[in-house]
Amino acid sequence: MPVDQSGENILFVSDGTTVEAHVQVQYTGEAARFAWVIPMPTIPQIEIGSQALFDNLLSSTTPQYGFSIQNLCALGGSSGAAGSFGSAGAGGSAGGPGADAGPPPTVVRREVVGSFDIVVLQGGTAQTVDDWLVVNSYQTSAGAPLILQKYLDAGSLFVAIKLTGDATLDEIHPLTFRYSASSPTIPLGLTAVASTPNMAVRVFFLGDDRFFPSNYRHITLNPARVDWMSFGQNYTQALTRAVDELQADGQAFVTEYAGTSSIVPTGGLFSTTWDDVPFVAAQAEDVVDTLTAQGLASCSSTRCQYNHPMILGLLREYLPVPSIGEDGGAPPDEDSYYACLTCFSGLIDRATWDGAAFAADLRSRVIDPGQRARDLLLTSPSLTRLFTTISPAEMFIDPSFHPRSGLGNVDFTSQAGTLTTVECGTPPFMTLPGGRDVELENGNWPAFSSSMPFAERIENVPAAGPVQVLVDNRALIDEELRKWNELQRPGRGAGGAPGVGGAPGASGGAPGTGTGGTGVALDDGGTAAGNMGGDTASGAGGAGVSFVGSDGGCTVGRGASRPSTLTILFALAAALGFRSRRRSARSKR
């Protein structure tokens, strides 16, 4: 059966002739049944990627929905924003090889990269490629030959990937593909074989300029459709509705961040203390101590903490925990074993330890990917983060992307509205970034009618020339807010909307004097094994509260308020809980 494939994270670096695609691999299921197929325009160079790079990208660019609370009533005052980089699925069969189906594909490359066995297929027919996949236990479907034919017609090769025979799920790691192409493209066609409805796709770009979709639409989400009172827990659902509106037609991306790449920390990516050479001649008992000296591990007397996600997998491979203890007794537990290898010197499998091989894998899995990740961030001034959800029926066009300068930055990493009580005894209202006012419904976010759109703007952004605005709903959103606010509290308008009239609406008044306040950053990302940071709860995509997240944790950050206002930091106890959960989630990663 197909793997529940809920999302994917991809980082592209492109110079117009070569594309470098970093893919955070995701999978839920048995390790032995992992199977992944990617169409490629040319034979790629494949290397191990950096999990820490994705962790840093995701955590530093997560959009935030939060608010401060100000009570002007008390002052007597008044006032007026993997695996589906192809097709991932459990190994299975959709039928036997077809008779007289034509020449089989040629295996033009076979190699092991980290934890993966990789085969590159060239030529053949759609049926014989499908037959090869079936025979080799890759998941296909009845419609697979038709999809394969599209890529064969375009001259594509197929990269077929499995875990090595002894690899476990916690050894799944990102992969980097470097190949000749003029622009980045996500081959979604094969993804339809194993994806879930409304699969999350998040794509990053590093380069000199901001990136936009070339053959998909670009949208701006209506912020009034996001539940700010619950810190944006309905974000993914609201975005899905926006992507499915007319003119977006299920094929559109929203910009979640566009700006300087310096927002992404380089900590944890690479250190000059990392060195493979000492391990070549190291004794097995000294391995963890050497890792600790290089900052890759830190140990107490009973357990170790590993400061890179690949280290524990290397130890398990080259220094496996013994299956029996001294004199045939109970074996040591993993934590105790690696924390004190000298304590269990007599149990170490000397035949498995290979210092030269360990050193080579440390360089290819940890040192080189980390250095490449750091260098990319330091040499690429611009970072773009795009996001969409898409269902199998909408995956008939592979989205491609292009750079475009001069269209400004987007930074939703510190969004905060203001929840204001003006008159004593009356309900508060929310002022969104940009100046729009929203009256609450019995303290809850409004359940607007179907007249309120989910997309604020839908547009095509070409590589040059004017942006083609297909839908501009800003005036309609203002009118719907005006009507809603008037129903809740006669005499109040919608406030002002950015780009429509410029200033806050006459009947809405100013949003108050409070600035900054409390915001909630919705956790996102995920681990390579089991999720890549999808937006809905699933083993493959995490369980984020509105953005991707392996645990849905939140953190609360506070901005500053002007001294002339009384700003109440809401739900302090809850805020501390959010911090705790976020720290816990990060420590797991």
N, C-alpha and C positions, 0 to 999 in steps of 0.2 A: 504494500500500500504506500502511497506517497507520504513523504515526510510533511508534517505540519510546518510549512515554510511561511513565516509571518513577516519577514522584513530583511533588509540588507543595508549595510553601510559600505560605501565605496569612497575612496579618495582618488581623484584624478590629478595628474600633473602632465601638462601637454605643452609642447613647443611648436606645434603646427606640422611636424613630421613624425614625431614619436610620442606615444602615449604611455604613461606609467600608471597602472591601475593597482591600487592597494585595496584588497577586498577582505573584509572581516568575515571569516567563514562562520557559518552557523549551522547547527544540526541538532535535532532531537531524535533519539532512537538508539539502537544498538550500534556500537562502533563498527562491528563487522558488516553492517548493512549500509554504511555511508557510501554514497555515490553522487558525483557532481560532474556535470557536462557543461562546457563553456564554448560557444562559437568564437573564433578569433579570425581577424582578417589575414594575419600572417603568423608564422611560427613564433611564439613568444619566448622571451627569456623569463624564466620563472624562478623567484627567490622567496625566501621566508620574509614575511612582513613583521611589523612591530605592533603587538597588542597595546603596548603603552601609548603609542601614537594615537590610536583610536580612543583610548581612555581619556587622554588629554584633550583631543578634539571635541569629544562629546561633552565632557564636563564643563569646558570653558565657554562653549557657544550655546548652551541650553537657553532657550527663551524662558522668561520669567513672568509669572502673573501674580501680583500681590497688591497690597494697598496699605496705606496708613489710615488711621482713624483720627479725625479732628472734631472736637465738640466746641463749636463757637457759641452755643447756647450758654455755657457756663461763664463766658466772658461778656455776654450781652452783645456780642458782635453780630454781623450779618455778612453775607457774601453772595456771591452769585456764581488712555493706549494698550548569495551564497551558495553562504553557499549559493546565493541565487543570482550571482553575476552570470548566470547561465541557468542550469537546471539542477537542483539538488533533490534527491529522492532516495528512499530506501531501495536496496537492490531487489529486483523482482522481475517479472516477466509479463509481457503483454501478448505472448504468442511465440511460436517457433519461427525459425528462419523461413523466409518465403522462397518458393521455388522459382528458378530462373530470374532472380531479382537483379542480375547484372554483376559487374565486378565488385569485389569487396574493397573496403577502404584500405589504404596502406598505412602501416604504423611507421611514421617518420621520426618519432622520438619516443624513448622510454627512459624515465629517470625517477629517482627518489629525491624529493625536496622536503627536508624536515620530516614530518610525520606522514607524508603523502606519497603514494605511488602515482605517477603521472604518465599518461600515454597520449601522444598527439596523433590524430587520425587525419589523413588527407585523401580526397577523392572518393571513389565509390559512388553509389546511388543512395537516395534517401532510404530505400528499403534495406540495402546491405549495411548501411551505417546503423540503422535501427536494429537489424539482426545482430550485428557485432555487439551493440549495447546490451541486448537481451541475453546473449550467450555469456557475456561477461558480468551479468547480474546488475546492470544499471536499470533504473526505473524508466519505463517508457509508457506510452499510452496509445490508444488506437489512432489518435490524430498526430502522433509524433512524426511519421514520415512526411506529412504535409508541411510541418514546421521545419523539419530538417531540410526539405527541398528548397525552401526560401533562402536558407543560409548557403546551401550548395550552389544555388544559382548566382549568389553574390561572390562566390569564390572562397567562402570561409573554410577554415579547418575546424576540427573539434578537439578540445582538450578534455580528456576524461580523467577524473581524479578519484582516488579512493584512499582511505587510511591504510597504512602499512599493516601487515598481519598482526603485529603485537602492539599496535598503538591503541591508546585508550582515549575516551572523549576529552579528558583534561589535557591531552596533548594536541588538540586541534588549535591551530594558530592561523593568523592572517597570511595571505599569500600576495606577492607582488608580481604583476605581469607587465613586461615591457615589450612593446611591439610597434611596428610601423603603422601609423594611421594619421590622418590629418586632423581629426577631432575626436573627443571622447564620446563613446556611445555605450549605453547599457543594453545588452542583448536580452530583452525581456521575453522574447518569443518562447524560448525553451522553458523559462521560468513558469509559464502557465501550466506546465505538466504537473507541478507539485506545489503551487502556491495556494494560499488561503485567500478568501475574499478580502478586499481592501488591505492588501499587503503593504506594509510600510517600506518605503524606499527613501533612504537619506543619502545624499551624495555631497561630498566636499570637493572643492577645487583650490589648489594652490597655484599661484602664478603672479602675473603683474597686474591683472585686471579682474573685475567682477565677472562671473559667468552667469549665463542665462540659457534656458532651453531653446534649442533651434527649431524643433518641430513639434513641441508641446507648448501649451500656453503658459504664461506666467500670471499668477494671481496674487492679490492682496486680500487677506482674510478680514472680514468685518469684525472688529474687536468687540462689538456689542453682542455678537453671537457666542462669545467665550464667557463662561461662568467665572467671573472674577471673584465672586464670593467663595467659591470652592477652589481657588487658585488655579483655574484653568483645567479642571479634571475632564471637561468635555472637549478639550482642544482637538483631539484627533477626530472625534465624531463631527465637530463643526467644520474642520478642514475637509473631511471626506465629503460632506454635503456641498461645500464650496467647489471642490474639484468636479463634482457631478452636475453642477448647474449648467444651463445652456450656454454655449460658446466655450466653456471649458471642456465639457463632454467627456469627463473622466480621464483626461490626459493633460494634466497641468501640474506645475510645481509652484510652491511658495518659497520665497527667500526668508530663511530664519536668521541668517547672519550674513553680512557682507561688509568687510572692513579689513583692518590690519590683522595680519597673521600673528602679531606679537601678543594677541590676547591668549594664545595657546602657550602654556608653560612648557619649557623643554626639560623640566625636572623629571627624572626617572627614565628618560629616553636613552641616555648614553652618559658614560663617565670615562674619563681618561684612566681611571684605576682598573677598568675591566681589561683583563689580559689573559689570553688563552695559553701563552707560552709556559707558565709555571705548572700547568696541569699535565704537560707531556710526560714529564718524569716524576710526577707526584705519586706518592704512595696513597693507596685507597683511604687510609685512616685520616689523611691530611686534607682531603678534598673540601669538606665543609668548612674547615678552618681557613682554607685559602679563599673560598668564596666569601667568607665573612670579612677577611682582610680587604677584599676588593669592593665591599659594600653591596654584594649581591645576596647576602644572607645575614641574619643576626640571630643568635641562639642563646637560650638559657640552658640550664642543666637538664631540662625535660622536653624542650621543643624548640623548633626553629621557625623563624619568619623569613619568607623568601621575597626579596625586593625586585623580582622580575618574574613574570608569569611563566617563563619557560624553564626555570631552574629546577623545580620539583620534578618535572617530567624527565629532565636529564639525569637526575639522581636515581629515579626509579628505573631508568633504562640501564645505567652503567653500574649502579650500586643497589640492586634490588634488596628489599627487606627479606631476610632469610625466612624460610618456611618453618623451620624448627629452631628451638633454642638450645642452650647448652645442655649436653647430656640427654638430648631428645625431648627436652621440656618445651614449654610454651614459647613461641617465638616472641621477640620484642615487638612492641607497637612501633609504627612508622615514626612518630614524633620522637620517641626516646632513642631510636636507632640512629637517625640522622643528627640528633643533638649531641651524641657522644659515640662516634664511630670507634674511637679507641676502646670504649667499654665493651664493644662487641667484636673486637678484632678477630677473634677466632671463628666468627660466624660469617665473615665477609666472603663472598664468592669471588675468589681471585681470578677465575677464568673469565668472568664477565667484565671485570674492570679492565679498561683499555685507555690509558692516559692520552695517547695520541688521538684516538677517535673522539674521546670526550672533549679534548681541546678543539678539534676541528668543528664539532657540533656546537660548542659554546660560541665559536666565532661566527658560524653561519646562522645560528638561531637567535643569538643575543647581541653580540658585539656589532656585527656588520649592519643588521637591520636597525639597531638603535642609532648608530652613527648616521645612517642614511636619513632616518626620520628627523634627527636633529638638524642635519644640513638642509633638508627641504624647508623646514620652518624658518631657518635663519636666512635662506637665500630667496624665499618667495614672499614678497611684501604683502600680497593680497590673499585673503581667504574668503571663500563663499561656501555657505551651507544651504542647500536646497532640500525640500522635503515634499513628499506626496504619499498618497495611498492609491493603490490600483488593484483592480480585480482581474482574474484571468481573461475574461472576455474583452478587456480593454488593452491587452498586451500585444496587439497585432502590429503596433508601430514601436520600434526601438527608439527611445529618446536619445537624441544627441544634443551637444552643448557647444557654446562658443563664448569667447571673451568679448566684453563690451565695456569700454571706458566711459567716464563722464556721466554716469547715471546715479551717482551718490551711494552712500552707505546705508546699511540696515543693521541696527543693533537692538535686539529685544532681550538682551541678557540682564537688564535691570529695569524692566517695566514696573511701574507702580501707579495705581490709581489712588484716589483719595475719597474715603467714605466720610461724608460731612453731615453733621447735624447742625442746622442753622437755628431753628426755633425749638425751644424747650418743649418736650412732649410730642414732637413730630418725628416721623421716621427719617433716617438718614438717606442720602442719595449718593451715588458713586459718580465721580468725575474721572473719566478715562484720560489717558495720555492723549493730548491733542485737543482736549477741551469739551468733549461731549459729556453731557450729564445723563445719567440713567437712574430713574426711580426704581427702587426695589419693590418686590411683590411679597408683602408680609415677611420682610427680612431676607428673602431669597432672590436669586437672579431671575429676571423676567422670563417667562415662557412666551416669547413673541409669537405672533401669528405667522402664517406662511407668507405674508406680504413682506416680512423682513428678510432680505437676502442674506446669504452666508458669505458671498464674495463681495468685497468692496470694489475691486477692479479686476477685470480680465483683459489681458493684452498679449500681443505678440511683440517680442523684442528682437528685431533683426540685428545682424552684426554691425550694420551701419544704417544711418537714416533715421527718420522719425519712428518713435514707438507707436504701434498701431493699437489704439485703445478700442477693444471690442465691446466692453461693457464698463460703464462708470456709474456705480450705484451710490455714490456719496450723497447726492441730494435726496435720493429715495430713503437712505438710512436716516438722514436728519429728519425727514418728514415723519417716518415711522416712529422715531424716538420722540418727536414733538407730540404726536398723537398719544403715544403711550404715557408720557409724563403728564400730559394734560388730564388723562383719565385717572391717574393715581393721585395727582395733586393739582387741581385747577390753578392755572396761572403760571405753571412752570413749563418751560420749553425744553429743547434738546441740548442747549448749549451750542457751541460752535464746532464745526468739523474742519479738519485741516484741508485747505484747498478749496473750500466752498464758503465764500464770504470772508475768509481769512480770520476774522475775530470771533469770539464767542457770540452766539445768537442773542439778540436783544432781549428776548423773554427768558433766556436761560441764566443770565447773569454770569459773573465771574466764578471760577471754580474755587475761590478761597485763597487764603494766603499760605496754607500749609504746603511744604514741598518735601519730597522724599518720603520716607515712611517705611513700612514693613513690606517686604516682598517675599514671595515664595518661589524658589527656583526648582522646577520640576526635574527630578533626576532623570538621566537618560543614559543610553549606552547599554552595555551588557557584556557578557563574556563570550569568548569565541566558542566555548563548548556549551551548546544549549540555547544561546540567544545571541543576537547581534544588536539588540536594542530595538526591537519592534515596539509598536505603540499600543498594542493590546495584550491582554494576558494570554500567554501561551509559552510553552516550553521553548519554542524557537525564537521568540521575540521579546521575552521579558514581560513584566506586568506593571508598566509605568502608569502613574495616575493620569497623565495626559500626554506626556512625552515618553519616549522610550525609557525603560528602566527595568533592571533585573529585579528590583524590589519595590519600585514605586515610592521610594523615600523622598523626602523633601528637606530643604534647609530654608531657614528664614534669615534674611538679611535686613538690616535697618538702615535707612537713609537718615538725613538730617532734616529737622523741621525748624522753621524760623522761630526765634524766641517769642514773637508776638502772638503766636497761636498756641493752643493747648492741644498737643498731639498725644493720643492714647495709643500705646503699642498694644494691639489687640492680642488676646489669647496667649499670654506669655508662656504659660505652661505648655500649650500646644506647640508653640514655637520651639521650645527646648526639646520637645519630643521629636519635632521634624529634624532638628539638628542631629539628634542622636541617631535617628534612622539613617540620615544621609551619611554620617561618619561610618556607621556600620556597613552600609552598602559599599562605600569606597574601600573599606578595609577588606571586604570580600573580593573586590576586584584586584 
